[in-house]
Amino acid sequence: MRIVFALGLCLLTLTGSAQTKKPASKSAPGPGQQIYEQYCLTCHQVDGSGVPNLNPPLKQTDWVQGDKTRLINVILKGLQEPIEINGETFDNVMPAHDFLSDKEIADVLTFVRSNFGNKADAITAEEVKKVRAGK
């Protein structure tokens, strides 16, 4: 009888702990993703695909994976003229986001350069600071 009682108690304990386990929660987005979602997602879309003829894609393009200075300048100064990416022209004005801190710009560009199929190096706040200062 004691064995049955002990097994029953173990079963209740295991069942109770299984019911109190929280489901695996999604980890909170990092700072670069948060900035992307706040300032970039509307034009460049959740998957970085952009909007045909208006807002360029951010996935697997030389603009994103290439020259860091050029990319930082796009954030700091915006784009006023049409650009061609992968044979398609995009003609929507991108406003400057120079109100973002050097760290915020580094975070969002690092997020973009490491997502959407991109595999480019991170951008540091120091690199942004140098470009902002014109060095």
N, C-alpha and C positions, 0 to 999 in steps of 0.2 A: 504494500500500500504506500509506503514511503517513497518508493521508486516512482510510482505513478504520480504521486503528488509533486515530486521534484521535477519530473519530466514536464508536467503540466505547468509548473511555475516557470521553467525555462522557456517553454513555448509561449506563454503569456508575455514574458519579458522580451523575447525576440520579436513577437508580433507587435507589441507596443512600440518598440524602438523603430521598427520598420515603418510604422504609421507616422511617427513623428519626424522622420527624415524629411528635410526640405528638398524639393526638386532642384536639380542643378540649375543655377541661375546663370543667365548670360552675363559675362563680365561687362563692366561699364566701358563705354568707348573711351579711348585715349584722348588726350588734348587735341592732337591733330585731326582726329575724326570729328570731334565736337566742333572745331572751327570749320571744317569742311561742311558739316551738316548745317551750320548756321549761315555761312556766307557763300558757299560754292554749289551746293547740291541743286538748288533751283535751276541754275543754268547748265551745269555739267552733269546732272542726273545722279541718282543713287549709285549707278554702276560705272560712272565716269564716261559714259558714251556720248555726252553732249547732245545737241539738237541740230539736226542737219541744216546746213546753210546759215545757221545763226551762231551757235556756241560750240566751239571745238571739243572733240573728245580728249580725255586725259589718259586714255588707255593706250599703251604701247606706241607712243609718238616720240619723235626726236625732241619736240618742244618740252616734253616732261622728262624724258630720260637723258637728254643731252646736256647742253651747257647750263650749268647752275646759275651763272650770272644773268643770263638771258631770262631764265625762269623767275628768278628773284625780282628782276626789273619789271616783269609782267605784273607781279603782285603789287610792287611799289608804285608803278606809274600807270598801270592799266594798259589797254590796247585800244587805239582809235581807228586804225586802218584794217582793211581786210587781210586775213592771213590764209595761206594754203597749207593744209595738212593732209598728207596721204592723197593728194590729187583733188581734194575738195576744198572749196573756198568758204570761209566763215567770215561773216560781216557784221556781227553784233558788237557793239562797244562794250568793252570790259572796263568797269570803273577801277580806279586805283584803290588799293586797300592799304595805303600807307599809314592808316590809323592803327593797324595791328602792330603789336610789339615785335621786335626782332625774334623773340622766342616763339611767338604765335605763328609768325610767317615760317620759321624753320620747322615748327611742328606740323603745320598743314602741308607744306611742300614735301616733307619727309613722308607723311601719310600718303600723299598722292604718288610719290615716286616709289613707294613700296606696296601699292595696292593696284587694283584694276589690271592685273597682269604685268605691272611694271616691276622691275628688279634693279632699281638704280640706288646709288649711294644716298645716305642721309644728307640733309643740309643742316648746318649748325647756325645757331644764333650769331656766332662770330662772323660767319660768312655773310649773313644778311646785314649785319652791322657795317661791314666793309663796303658792301654794294650801296647801302643807304648813304654812306658818307662819301661815295664817289671814288673810293680807292680801288 
